[in-house]
């Protein structure tokens, strides 16, 4: 397939477009100045400021060069109701192909638009990109996948999860498969546990309309953290392409189940109360504008899972994300098993601490915790951390996502069955939330969050 010539953003008046999507495109066009892409924004209302919105977004990341200039100069707005057949037909007739329709819309609106599109004559080279979440539960995800499958084949469908474009997450691929000293150790024989954590100091930040109907488990675990887990724990691919990566990550998700068979055994959910975090005071979550206290929406979710495969059976994998956390972590942590010896002869006795591999998701820093010293060293056993930052990324997470979309390479997008498996996994946890087996704990903003068995 030829590279996309026109990127049409449906729902372009939303915050996602100006805050993430357009800046990401700017990093892509700066890195690849030979590209030529026309950016068309659409929504139900007029937006005469669209060219300025595009220019400001590019400027926010210092994007420049001939590709950036072309996109800035050709940017235009088309008023369009995506649930109206005549509007969609006029839009598609007015753009040059190959074209990508990027659905920066809620799942229900995306589904309605796809229903309408099924009655239109669509371009043969049309590409669809769907922003997460794919549906709001397993049933709606299946239905949306069915609707999309009537319009374009799977290889021209991109379900976007920008965590799969994060430079630190892409580092996982090289870390696992380009280092002989690590790959043989990443299995149940050598790994004691895995953690994938994405805590934030941020509160709602004006997103109550979306967040209060979603919560931490649906917002962060169902898509982002499960996808990172699948990439970390997948089998070695024969090649890094769309024929291998989605299949292998999908295999991990199909094999995933709650630790111990019951999510209530390990899950934690919480909701922040008033406190001080990130240099500012936050009110109770229930006092935030737009929040319905009766919903019981969680702002903190933690669950421990098991990937029941030959490689990973018996290794607990904990996924966690919380808002308004005072000492936030955003990292992947692999804790290795201790050496098979008590080492009681070392001064001060006790067990040797395990080796730990850490990869920062936001800070993009790699760390390896090791033990040095020994019985003939006056210091006894000492702990040493080898740490290094990674190279400055050329593309932002959304820049990487858009590179795949524009080049027709879905290797690091979410396949339809993987999106459904994500919902299958979290719906078991949500059931334990809904029936009270996992109580909603309160934690002060600025604290470390709740823990299992108490606040």
N, C-alpha and C positions, 0 to 999 in steps of 0.2 A: 504494500500500500504506500502511496506517495504521502509525504509529510502534509499535515493539515495546513491549509491556506487561510481558513477563516475560523476563528474561535468565537462562538456565540455563547455568551454567558446569560442564561435564563435566571432571572431573579437578581440581576446585577446591582440593584439598589441596596442590597443587604450589606451588613458589616463585613461578612466573610470576604466579599469581593475586594473592597478597598483595603482591608487590613492584611489579608493573606494572599489571595489569589493573584491580584495585579502586581504586588511587590515580588512575588515568586516568579511571575512571568518576566518581570524586569531583570532578575538575576539570570534567567535563562537566555534572554536576548542579548544581554551584555556578554555572556560567556561564548555565545555562538552568533557572532555579528552577521553571518551570511544568511540567517533565517529571515523570512518575510512572512509575517502573520498580521492579518487584519483582526482587530478586536472589536466585536459588536456587542454592546450591552443592551439588554431588554428587560422590561418590566411592564406592569399595567399602566404606569404613569410616565409622562415625559420627564426627561432628565437632560436639559440643555447644558448642564455643567459636566457631562460625561467626559469630553476630551480633557478637561482640567483635572477630573478625578484620576484618569489614566496617567496624565503627566505627573501629578503629585505623588501617586503611588510609585512610579518609576524613580522619581527624585528621592523618595524616602530611603531607597537602597542604593543610591548613587549610580543607577543604571544609565549607561550612555553607549553610543555607538550607532552604526547605520541601521541595525535591526530595531533598536529602541526608537530611533527617530522615525522609521517607517511606521511602526505600530502606533506611535503617538500621533503622527500626522493623519493616519487613515482611520483612527478610532471614531466610531459613530454609534448613535443610539437609535434603536427601533422600538417604538411602542408596541407591545404585544401582550395579549392575554393568552397564556400557554394552554388554557382550557378551551379556547375558541378555535375551531378548525380553520376558519377563514384567516384569522391572524397568523396562525402557524404556517398555513400555505403561502401567504404573502411573504412571511419571513424567509422561508426556505427558497422561494423564487428569487429573493433579493440578495442572496449571498453566493460567493464563488466557492466552488469545491476544490479539493476535499474540505468538508466542513465538520466541525465538532460542536455538538450541542452540549454545553456544560450545565448540568442541573444544580444550581446553587439554591435549591428549593427544599421545603419540607417534604418528607416522603409521600404524604397524601397528595400534595399538589403534583409531585413528579408522577405518581401513578395516574392521576387524572389526565395529565398531559400525554402520557403514553397511550392511554385509551383513545384519545383524540387522534394521535398520530397513526394509530393502526388503520384509520380510514383514509389516510393520505398516500399519495405516490411519493415515496421517499427517495432521495438520491442514493445511488448504489454505493457510493463511497462515504456515506454518513457514519460518523462515530458518535457514540453517546458516552458521556462521563457523568457519573452519579456521585454527588457528594454524600458522605455518611450523615446520618445512619441510613442503611438500606432497610427500609421498613421500621416498624416500631415494636415488632415481636416476630416470632417465627412464622406465623400465618401470613402476615403482611409482607414479610421478606420474600416468602415463596411466591406470593401473588405478584409482587413487583418484578421478580425475576422472570415470571411467566410472561408478563406484559412486555418487558424489554426483549425477551427472546423472540417475540413475534415481529420485532422491528429490525433488529440487526443481529448477526451471529455473535457468539461469546467473544471471539477474538477482536471484535470492534466495540466491546462494552468494557468500560473502565469504571470500577467501583473504587472511589478514591478514599484512601486512608493515608493522610499526609505523614503519619508516623513511619510508614514504610519508605518515605523519602527523606527522613531525618538523617543528616550525615552520620550521627552516632549509630543509628540503627543499621545503616549501610556498612558501617565499620564492622558490624558483627559478621558479615559475610567473609570479609578478608581475614578477620581474627580467627574464625573457625576453620576455614578451608585453605588458607595460604600459610599455615604454620604447623609444621609436622609435630612440634612439641606440645600443641594444645589439642588438636583433633582426636588423637587416640584416648585422651583423658575425659572427653565430654560424653560420658555415659554413666549408667547406673553403678558400675563397678567403682568409679572414682569420685562421683559427685554426690554430696550429701543432700544439698538443697539448692533451689534456685529462687531468687526473688526478682520481681520486676515492679518497681515502685515509681509512682509519679505523683508526689505530693506538691502542693502549691501554697504560697502565702495568700494568693488572691481569694477574694470572696466572690460574690455574684457578678460584680462589675457591670451591672445593668442588664444582665442576661436572664432575668427571672422568667420571662415568658417561655423561653426554651428550657432553661435548666430545671425549673420547678416541676415541669411535666416529664422530666427525664431522670435526673439523679445521677450520682457518681457511677453506679454500676453500669447503667446503660450508656452513659456518655463516654466513659473512659475504659472500662474493662471489656465491654461487649465488642468493641471494635479495636481501639488502639492497642491495649495491653495484650489481648489475645493474639493479635497479629504479630506483635514483637515476639511473643512466646513461640509462635509457630515458626518464625524465621530462625530463632535461636536453636530450637530443638529439632529441626527437620533433618532428614538424612542427607548425606552428601549428594549433590546433583551431578548428573553427567555433563550438564552445561548450564550456564546461567541465563536461561531464556524462558519465554512464555510457555514452552512445552514442559519445563521441569519445575520451576519454582512454585507456581500455583498448585501443582499436583502434590508436591511434597509438603507444603504448608497445610494444604487441605487434609492430608493424611494425619498430621499431628492433631488438628482440631477434631477430626472424627474419632480419634483415640482418647480424647480428653474427657475426664469425668471428675466429679467432686472427690476430694481426698476422703477415704473411708466410706465412700458411697453416699454420704449425706452431707450436703452443704452446711447444715446447721451445726455440724461438728467443729467447723473451723471458721466460718464466716463471721465478719464483724461489720456492723454498720453504725454510722453515727451522724450527728447533725450539730453544727457549731452554734455556740451561744456567744454572747457579747464578749469582746476581748480586744487586745491590742496585738496587731501583727503587721509586719511589713511597713512599719513606720506610721501606721494609722489605726484609728479605733474602728472596730466593726460592731454593728448591732447584732442582736440575735438573728439567726437566719430567718426565723418566722416573722421578724419585724421588718425584713427587707421589703421594699416596694414590689408589689406584684406576686408575692408569695402567698400561697394558700396553706395555712398551718395544718389543715385537716388532711392534706395529702400524705404527710409523713415522709416527705422526700429526704433521702439521705444525701449528705455532702461528703461522706467518707464511706468507702467500701473496700473490704478486704476479703479475699477468698483463697483457699488453698486447693489446688487441683492436682491430678495425677494424669500424666500422659502414658496410657497403658500400651506401650510398645516394647519391643525387645530391648531397645536402647535405654528407655527411660522408666520402665516399670519400677515402682517403689520409691521414686524420688519426688518429694513434695515440691510443688511449684506455687509460690505465693504471689498473687497479683494484688496490688494495693494502690489506691488513689484517694486523696483527700484534699479538700479546700480549707483555707485559713489555718494551715499547719505552721507552727512557729519555727521548726527546724526542718524544712522540707528536704526531701531527697528525690532526685530524679535519676534513677540508675538501674542497671541490670547487675545483679550480684550472684555469682556462682561460688558456692562454698564447697570445697573439696573434702573428702573424707580424711580423717587423721591417719597418720602412718600406723601400720598394724603392730604397735608396740607401745606399752605404757610409758616408757622412758622414765621409770621411777628413779633411776640412778642419777638423773639430772639434779643439780642443786635446786632446792625448794620443792622438788617433786611435782606431782600433778601431770595432767595430760598436756601434750603439745597442742598448741592452738592450730586450727585448720588453716590451710592455704585458702585465700580468697581472691577471686578475680572480680574487679569492679569496672564497669563501663558507664561513665556519666552520659545521660541522654541530652541534657541541656548544656552542661559545661563542656562536654566532649573531651573527657579526660579518662585515661586508662590507668588502672592501678592494680598491682599484684602484691599481696601480702604474703611474706615468706618468714621462715624461722632461721636464725643463724646462732652461732655460739654452741655451747655444749658442756659436757661434764668436766672438761679440762680448762674451761674458760672461766676466769674469776667473775665474769658478769653473768654466768649461767646462760640460759636460753634468752635470746633477744628477738624482738620482732622488728622486721624490716619491711618497708613499703617502697616498692619501685613504682614510680608514677610519671606519667608523661601526658602532655596535651597532644592532640592530634592536629594534623595540618588544617589550615584555614579552609573551610569549604568554599567551592566556587559557586554552588547553587544552594539556595534555601530548600527547605523540605518541599514547599510547593513548587519550586523551580524544578526539582527532580521529578515530582509527580507530573508536571506539565510536559517535561521532556518525553516521558513515556507516552503520554496521551498524544502529543503532536507527532511523534515518530511511529505511532501504532505499535508500541511494544508494551503489552500488559504484564510483563514478568513480575513487576512489583505493584500491581493492583490486586484487588480482592476478587477472587472468582466467586460466581454465584453460590456454589455449594458451601464455600468457606464462610460467606456472610450468613447463611442459614445455620451453619454449625455454631457460629458465635452466639446466635440467639438461642439455640438449643441449650448451650452450656449455661448461659446466664438465666434462662427461664427457670431452671432448677433452683438457682439461688434466690431468684425473685419470689418463688413460691414459698421458700423458707422465710423470706422477709414478710410476705403478706399474711402468713398464718401465725406470726409472732414467735416462731422458733428461734429467730435471730432478732433480739430486741433492739430498738432504736435507742442508742446511748447518746447523751449530750456531752460535748467537749468544748471547753472555752477556746475561742479564737486565739491563736498564738501558742497553744499547747501542742503536744506531740500527737494529739488525736486519741481516740478511744482504744482500749485493749480488750481482748476477749475476757469476759467474766466481770467487767466493771469499767467505769469511766476513768 
